[in-house]
Amino acid sequence: AQSVTQPDIHITVSEGASLELRCNYSYGATPYLFWYVQSPGQGLQLLLKYFSGDTLVQGIKGFEAEFKRSQSSFNLRKPSVHWSDAAEYFCAASTTSGTYKYIFGTGTRLKVLA
Amino acid sequence: EAQVTQNPRYLITVTGKKLTVTCSQNMNHEYMSWYRQDPGLGLRQIYYSMNVEVTDKGDVPEGYKVSRKEKRNFPLILESPSPNQTSLYFCASSLWRTSGGSYEQYFGPGTRLTVT
C-alpha cells in the first residue's frame, strides 16, 4: 500500500543547531513529494516540493530537502534552527497515476531550546 | 486574495444531526480535497475531487459524503455524525497536472468539529 512514514514523532534541538527531519515513502512509482509546516493553531503552509529533476530542492525559511530514490527518502534539512521554527512538520506525497490520493505522514513535532 | 475558505470554523453538534461544512476556493483549481487531523495520526484524506462531478474516496471515507457540482465548491456532508468524527477538518485545493497528479495543496483555516 502507498504510504509516507515519518519515524520521529518528536525532535528537540538547540537554537542554532542543524536539523534533519526524516521522511520515507512507499509507492510503485516516484510520487510528487512535499513538506508542509503547521504552527500551533494554524493551517498548513508549503515549505518545498519535488516533482522531478534536481534532487536537492530549496524552500522557504531556509529549508531544503534531498530526494534519494535508492532510499525512498525525502529528508528535510536546515543548517541553523531558529526558535520560530518550532512547529509540526508533515511530509506528503501525491500519486501521479492510478488513484490520485494525497497522503501525509503522521508528522514530526519540533521543539527548539533557547 | 487567493484563498480557500471553510465554514463554520467551529461547530458543536449532537450525534445523528446532519451537518454540512462548506469549502470554497477562488483559484480555479481542479483538485479539491478534505482531510481530518487527529493527534498522532497526521492528516488523513477523506475524499478528493479531480474536477466537477468527479470524486473519489480517500483513506477514511466512512461516514462522510461529498459533492462537486461547481468547480469552486466542495462541501463535506456528515449525514449522521458520531463522536468518533470529532476532529479538525481541513479543505484544500490544488492545480491538476494534465498527465495526472496534483500539485501542492492550498489549505483552508480548518473547522473544529465536536460531536457529543
Interface residues (C-beta under 8 A of the other chain):
Chain A: Q6 I9 P31 Y32 F34 Y36 G43 L44 Q45 L46 K49 F90 A92 S94 T95 T96 S97 T99 Y100 K101 Y102 I103 F104 G105 T106 G107
Chain B: Y31 S33 Y35 G40 L41 G42 L43 R44 Q45 Y48 M50 D56 G58 D59 F90 A92 R97 S99 G100 G101 S102 Y103 E104 Q105 F107 G108 P109 G110
